[in-house]
Amino acid sequence: MTSRHHDAAIRSRALVRDFGDHHAVAGVDLEVGRGEVYGFLGPNGAGKSTTVRMLCTLLAPTSGDAAVAGFDVVSQPGDVRLRIGVALQDAALDPRQTGRELLRLQGRLYGLSGRDADRRTQQLGELIDVADALDRPIAGYSGGMKRRLDLAAALIHNPEVLFLDEPTTGLDPVSRTTVWQEVERLNHELGMTIFLTTQYLEEADVLADRVGIIDDGRIVAEGTPAELKRRVGNDLVIVTLGRGAPDVRGTLAALPEVVDVDAHGNEVVISSENGSAAVSDIVVALRDAGAEVKELTLRTPTLDDVFLELTGSRMSADEERPREREEVPA
């Protein structure tokens, strides 16, 4: 007999995975609420994929514990698998099958009747925008279509929790946007909990309710994208003034939203906790002081700035990304 023992969609406590003397995951505590989109970020080899594989019951923890959809990943793996959908990188799709054959087989493996599997296949084909290609061999699918088909396969049994491992890596911008729209629809319309690992910081910024950043196998920061960006520092308003501009540092420093003012020649850099609120006051103050504004730029902290501060490296989506050390459990 199985029993659920926690209301969170995903929970882990002191989760550890060692490969020999290498600590791939070194004590991860997670709590993801039902209906939440959680973005999971980290530099190369930080432990992202290893953590996901443990949560999906593909890899046994060395120590610690975790529950997904209320079931323990070690003692109740079958219950976990019935309630999760998983779209990992490098999906193994049989190129000889048609999309319909793949989805129908996936549905049957999850215990759907033939009729229900056919109905879900048609529904998902339309939802994920591959309906027109369902009867063509997968070999002829584009990268974006394969990614969307893999997403449909993960959804065939109406999972409670969906794990997406870098779902848009390598896709063109149009296909990436399409996948983002599907993820938002699944979350908003169906209330599905989504655990998303991504190398695109913009993706986490757009989609995630909360973000966790993992480095060296440990979570080093967690919060909403806005909270994390506020931790890094202030917004910057960068103003280029016309020739012969008066010294405006004192005038600007007196404004209520301004934290600091720095000037280099005709360029003035104003630091503010709320740059968008400060811009209009800055422009008015400069005009009143008789300064000509040639150019004004508002730069707010990005998740890449957060990343750099916490891990010492930027997270570039274009860099070569060595794969984490992984072993298949016996």
SEVO-493416 format. One record per residue (C-alpha): x, y, z. Coordinates in steps of 0.05 Angstrom, whole numbers, plus 5000, padded with zeros to 4 digits. Layout:
# residues N
XYZ ...
# end
This chain:
# residues 330
500050005000 502650694982 501651345018 503052075004 506852435059 507853155037 503753675003 509453994963 510053774891 517553674899 521453644964 528553424979 532553445044 540153395046 540153034978 547052764961 549852384901 557152164899 560851854841 566951554875 570252134911 566652654868 560753004902 556153144843 550553364889 552653564959 546453665002 540753984963 534454224999 528554384953 521254544963 517054674901 509654824911 504054514870 502654924808 509355274811 514355364754 521255274785 527455464745 533855084761 540255414739 547655264747 554355284712 557054684675 557754074719 554354414779 549653824792 543354024754 542453394713 544452934770 539253264816 533853194763 535552464751 534752324825 528052684828 525752284767 527851614800 533251494746 538951544795 539051334869 541251844920 547551684960 544151985021 538452455039 531352385016 526552664965 519152624948 515552804884 507952864879 507852634951 511651974941 518651784962 523351714902 527051124933 521650714968 515850894920 519050994851 513250684814 508351174844 512951754827 513651534754 506151474744 505352204765 511152544729 512652714657 519952764637 522853094575 530353014581 535553264532 537352834472 530652484471 531251784441 525751814388 525351234338 526051574270 522151014236 515951114278 510751634263 509152154316 502351824326 505451134336 510251414388 504951774428 500051194424 505450714449 507251184506 499951234526 499150474527 505450404569 502250854621 496050414622 491350824577 486250424536 487250434461 481450914454 484051384508 491151354479 488351554410 484252114440 490152394481 494752344420 490052764379 489053274435 496553344447 498153384373 493753994370 496154284437 503554214420 502454414347 504853764314 498053504292 499553594218 505853174224 503152604268 502652104210 509652254182 515951884203 519752244259 525952224215 522952794175 521553234236 525353884248 529153984314 523454414340 518153894321 522153334355 522653744418 515153884418 513653144404 517952954463 514053444505 507453134481 510152444500 511652694570 504552954576 500652354550 498452114619 496652804648 502452824697 502153234761 509353454755 513153584690 520853574688 523853944629 531353894621 533654474576 527454414532 529554944481 537054834474 539054864401 532355114377 531455724332 528156334365 521256194335 521155464360 523755694427 518056194435 513055654416 515655184470 515355764521 508055884502 506455144512 509855134580 506055754603 499455454578 500654794614 502055164678 496455694673 490855264644 492354584676 495854814740 501554344724 507854384767 513954484722 521254384742 525454704688 532954674679 535555164628 541855484602 537956084577 537356594632 531956964595 527856314595 528156274671 526557014676 520356944632 517556284655 519656144727 515856364789 522156214829 529356044811 534555624846 541855694828 546355084841 553955114843 558654564865 552854114882 549654614930 544055124922 547355804931 541256254919 533756184912 528056674901 523857014848 527857284789 526357994813 528757834884 535257524859 536658114814 535458604871 540658234913 546058384862 545559134863 542059744838 539459954770 544160404730 541861014690 547361204641 546761904612 551062204557 550962974561 552463484507 558963874506 560064404559 555064094607 555164364678 557263924737 550663594755 553063084805 550563454866 543763604834 542762874816 545262604883 539863004918 534262634882 530362154927 531061534883 538561634870 543761234911 550261444877 552761884820 559261794781 561662224723 566862084670 567562664621 560662744588 558062084615 554362064680 552661404714 546961434765 545660854812 538460764836 534460234872 528760354823 531560614758 525060644720 521961084775 528161534776 528861664701 523562214695 526362594756 533462534727 531362804660 527563394692 533463554738 538463544680 534064004638 533064484696 540664494706 541564694633 544864034612 543363734543 541662994544 544562644483 543061934504 539961584564 540260834579 537060454636 540759824654 537459364705 541158764735 540158114697 540257394721 547057354686 549557884736 546757464793 550156854763 556857214758 556557464830 554756784859 558856314816 564456744789 562656594717 557656814667 552556324640 553356344564 548455944524 553455904466 559455614502 561454894496 558254534554 561853914579 556953404606 556653254680 559852614703 554152124705 553551384718 547750924705 545350604770 545949854775 
# end
